[in-house]
Amino acid sequence: MNAAGGLALPRPRSGAPFLIAAHRGNIQHCPENSIAGFRLAIKEGADLLETDLRPTADGVFICFHDETLERTTDGNGRVEERSFRELASCRLRRGDIAWPDERIPSLDELAALCPADVYLALELKSHRFREPSVCGALAENLRKLGMLHRVIFLSFHARHLLTMRSVAPGIPGGIVSFRPWPHGRFEILGPVFPALLVNPFYVRAAHRRGQVVAPLDTRPEARLARYRRLGVDAVLSDDPGRTVEAALRLA
């Protein structure tokens, strides 16, 4: 399917009326950005695995949200000042509960478990993605993994996406937006969900511009019927299994 002749999108694996993106895996049941959470999301029918991306001190790209280790691991300190070997020794946790077998995964590890019909949505968290050399290294990493054709880049920062586009112009970019109208030059728009309440014509206008709409709403079940009426292309979910079940009741 297409967003009004714009970006080509795959068909939802689950048969839902829109694509479902697993927000950091399944974080209702597993640690965020964990292999266990990504595996569960795939099993539950997610179409995209959304993860946060940062480079380590030795140039490995890892799936990790925060700038520091304390909130989601048993480690401490700034993530990007550590080597991948150091980071891989940290155990992930969900809340106060440690998951001894879950460590910080690399992009390579995530790609290795990703079926051919599942895409990656990589949120560029680090300000180092303003550096063409770092973006170039990421593009080359994805090329070696054979993932260039099924990945999108996301960010709150247009500069990250523009730098990435300068070295990998064929990969779609998505900007998270607080504006109640479509804007910008990126293929994907991620408006905060109240923007669609304020402006019910948002999706229609975005499609006329050839842009895909995926609202920033990680617990979307109460609004799925509205999203279907508005014609959104994808939804984000902290609990993909629950969202798939709710979406299939609409189909």
KAHU-V806094 format. One record per residue. N is the residue number from 1. SS is DSSP state (H for helix, E for strand, - for the rest). OMEGA is omega in radians with two decimals (NA if undefined). NEAR is the number of other C-alpha atoms within 8 Angstrom. Layout:
BEGIN
n: <N:N>
ss: <SS:SS>
omega: <OMEGA:OMEGA>
near: <NEAR:NEAR>
END
This chain:
BEGIN
n: <1:2:3:4:5:6:7:8:9:10:11:12:13:14:15:16:17:18:19:20:21:22:23:24:25:26:27:28:29:30:31:32:33:34:35:36:37:38:39:40:41:42:43:44:45:46:47:48:49:50:51:52:53:54:55:56:57:58:59:60:61:62:63:64:65:66:67:68:69:70:71:72:73:74:75:76:77:78:79:80:81:82:83:84:85:86:87:88:89:90:91:92:93:94:95:96:97:98:99:100:101:102:103:104:105:106:107:108:109:110:111:112:113:114:115:116:117:118:119:120:121:122:123:124:125:126:127:128:129:130:131:132:133:134:135:136:137:138:139:140:141:142:143:144:145:146:147:148:149:150:151:152:153:154:155:156:157:158:159:160:161:162:163:164:165:166:167:168:169:170:171:172:173:174:175:176:177:178:179:180:181:182:183:184:185:186:187:188:189:190:191:192:193:194:195:196:197:198:199:200:201:202:203:204:205:206:207:208:209:210:211:212:213:214:215:216:217:218:219:220:221:222:223:224:225:226:227:228:229:230:231:232:233:234:235:236:237:238:239:240:241:242:243:244:245:246:247:248:249:250:251>
ss: <-:E:-:-:-:-:-:E:-:-:-:-:-:-:-:-:-:-:E:E:E:E:E:-:-:-:-:-:-:-:-:-:-:-:H:H:H:H:H:H:H:H:H:-:-:-:-:E:E:E:E:E:E:E:E:-:-:-:-:-:E:E:E:-:-:-:-:E:-:-:-:-:E:-:-:-:-:E:H:H:H:-:-:H:H:H:H:H:-:-:E:E:E:E:-:-:E:E:E:E:E:E:E:-:-:E:H:H:H:H:H:H:-:-:-:-:-:-:E:E:E:E:E:E:-:-:H:H:H:H:-:H:H:H:H:H:H:H:H:H:H:H:H:H:H:-:-:H:H:H:E:E:E:E:E:-:-:H:H:H:H:H:H:H:H:H:H:-:-:-:-:-:E:E:E:E:E:-:-:-:-:-:-:-:-:-:-:E:E:E:E:E:-:H:H:H:H:H:-:-:-:H:H:H:H:H:H:H:-:-:-:E:E:E:E:E:-:-:E:-:H:H:H:H:H:H:H:H:H:H:-:-:-:E:E:E:E:-:-:H:H:H:H:H:H:H:H:H:-:-:->
omega: <-3.10:2.98:3.09:3.10:-3.13:-3.07:3.08:-3.12:3.06:3.03:3.09:-3.14:-3.03:-3.01:3.09:-3.12:3.08:3.08:3.13:-3.12:3.14:-3.07:-3.09:-3.07:2.99:-3.02:3.00:-3.06:-3.08:3.02:3.14:-3.14:3.10:3.07:3.11:-3.14:3.11:3.12:3.14:3.14:3.09:3.14:-3.08:3.06:3.11:3.13:3.13:2.98:3.10:3.11:3.07:-3.06:3.06:3.00:3.05:3.13:-3.14:2.94:3.07:3.11:-3.07:3.12:-3.07:-3.04:-2.94:3.03:-3.10:-2.98:-2.85:-2.98:-2.98:3.10:3.04:3.10:3.10:3.11:-3.09:-3.04:-2.98:3.03:-3.10:3.03:3.10:3.12:3.11:-3.10:-3.11:3.10:3.13:3.07:3.05:3.05:3.03:-2.98:3.14:-3.05:3.11:3.03:-2.97:-3.08:-3.09:3.13:3.12:-3.10:3.01:3.04:3.12:3.14:3.10:-3.13:-3.08:-3.12:-3.02:3.11:-3.05:-3.12:3.09:-3.10:3.04:3.02:-3.00:3.08:-3.07:-3.02:-2.98:3.03:3.06:3.05:2.93:-3.12:3.14:-3.12:3.13:3.10:3.10:3.11:3.11:3.12:3.12:3.08:-3.14:3.10:3.14:3.13:-3.09:-3.03:-3.02:-3.07:3.13:3.08:2.98:3.08:3.12:3.04:2.92:-3.01:3.14:-3.10:3.09:-3.08:-3.14:3.09:3.10:3.14:-3.11:-3.14:3.14:-3.00:-3.10:-3.08:-3.11:3.09:3.14:-3.12:3.03:-2.95:3.03:-3.12:-3.13:3.07:3.12:-3.10:2.97:-3.02:-3.09:-3.04:-3.03:3.07:3.09:-3.12:2.96:-2.92:3.08:3.11:3.12:3.05:3.11:-3.08:-3.12:3.11:-3.08:-3.04:-3.14:3.14:3.13:3.14:3.08:3.09:-3.11:-3.09:3.08:-3.12:3.09:-3.04:3.07:-3.03:-2.96:3.03:-2.88:-2.93:-3.10:-3.07:-3.06:3.13:3.09:3.14:3.10:3.13:-3.12:3.12:3.12:-3.07:-3.09:3.03:-3.14:-3.08:2.98:-3.07:-3.01:-3.14:3.12:-3.13:3.08:-3.14:-3.14:-3.13:3.14:3.06:3.10:-2.98:NA>
near: <6:8:13:9:7:12:10:8:7:5:7:11:10:8:8:12:10:10:14:15:14:18:14:15:18:18:13:6:7:11:14:11:16:16:9:9:16:15:10:10:16:12:7:9:11:18:14:12:17:13:15:14:15:13:12:14:10:8:6:9:11:13:14:10:10:7:7:9:13:9:6:11:12:11:8:8:8:9:11:10:8:11:10:10:6:8:10:10:7:11:15:15:13:11:6:5:6:11:10:7:5:11:11:14:12:10:10:7:8:11:9:6:7:9:5:5:6:12:12:11:12:12:11:12:10:8:6:7:13:11:8:11:6:10:13:11:8:9:11:8:8:10:9:7:9:7:10:10:6:8:12:12:13:13:13:7:8:8:7:12:14:8:13:14:11:8:10:9:8:5:11:11:12:14:14:13:9:7:7:10:8:9:4:4:4:10:12:12:15:12:15:12:9:6:13:13:7:7:9:8:8:12:12:9:10:12:12:8:8:12:15:14:13:13:13:11:10:9:9:11:9:6:7:10:8:7:9:10:6:10:8:13:10:11:15:15:15:13:14:15:10:8:12:14:8:10:12:11:6:8:7>
END
